[in-house]
Amino acid sequence: MSETNTVSPLRQRMIEDMAARKLTSHTQRSHISSCKRFTAWLKRSPDTATPDEVRQFQLYLIESGTSICNRNRIMTGVRFLFRVTLRRHDLAAEIWHIKEPERLPPVLSPEEVKRVLTMATSLKARAMLTLAYGCGLRAGEVVRLRAGDIDSEQKIIRIVQSRGRKDRHVMLPAGVLKLLRQWWKVRPTASNSGVAPEHRWLFPGRSQHQPMTTRQFSRLFKEAAKAAGLRKRVSLHSLRHSFATHLLERGRDIRLIQALLGHSKPETTARYARVAIGLIAKIESPLEGLSAPRRGRAKRDSWEPPAP
């Protein structure tokens, strides 16, 4: 885990272990970065660490103000090194995870979404933002769309090998298809050379034969959100949250929403029920029953004779 350009045998073995398990490039970079941080704290090779040092490193992360999310991410990478590459299960057993606080995802109202889409700075931005909201796509799914993924006859979009290495289908709204056709007419063609039509990126990036980056896409959203006058703290992913919440408020089956979002567990989709403001606002509070007129008591039949 040396900081120099020379790859140490331990780091090379870990890279091979991650590649053999087909971890994504993002996960591999995260694990390597986590092990570098542990090595820098330890000041020697991590294969010489002791169980107490693993414990002390976790306390150091907490005391240094590292967020729970980052702390868990770092220890996930270190645990992979211990458990898989080094086969040091005694060290891996010393790693614990902290439960992260559950926060409600930020959701835009339909009116706010409409303002954002209207204030998009270009046709390209409007098409991409409309895809993110209208189809519930992640930023990475939007930028990696190819021409062959759009099936205008069946009115579906094929999402290829997204999170969890899963394919799925989402609907293709008429408004999205119209924008995509308009964009395709003015789309830059410099990246088309040597690429089959069905494999061409819908939104090519600055680098040749590469799609637009998610960072560039996020910048387009921030510009539109600022122009729309949004005051709440939202991100590009908020469009996906809004998609799911608005479908739920319209009475769509949660299992259908789960399939559209590509969630593996229904519990992940069920959290949107906590932010479905339209549904929550319609719930009648028991307080309303206190102000309702009281019904008179029904007279009970008496077997006793009337008083003289």
Sequence and secondary structure as in RCSB ss.txt:
>XXXX:A:sequence
MSETNTVSPLRQRMIEDMAARKLTSHTQRSHISSCKRFTAWLKRSPDTATPDEVRQFQLYLIESGTSICNRNRIM
TGVRFLFRVTLRRHDLAAEIWHIKEPERLPPVLSPEEVKRVLTMATSLKARAMLTLAYGCGLRAGEVVRLRAGDI
DSEQKIIRIVQSRGRKDRHVMLPAGVLKLLRQWWKVRPTASNSGVAPEHRWLFPGRSQHQPMTTRQFSRLFKEAA
KAAGLRKRVSLHSLRHSFATHLLERGRDIRLIQALLGHSKPETTARYARVAIGLIAKIESPLEGLSAPRRGRAKR
DSWEPPAP
>XXXX:A:secstr
  SSSS  HHHHHHHHHHHHTT  HHHHHHHHHHHHHHHHHHTS GGG  HHHHHHHHHHHHHTT  HHHHHHHH
HHHHHIIIIIS  HHHHTT               HHHHHHHHHT SSHHHHHHHHHHHHTT  HHHHHT BGGGE
ETTTTEEEEEEETTTEEEEEE  HHHHHHHHHHHHHS  GGGTTS GGGSBSSB SSTT B  HHHHHHHHHHHH
HHTT  S   TTHHHHHHHHHHHHTT  HHHHHHHHT SSHHHHHGGGGT HHHHHHS  THHHHSS        
   S    
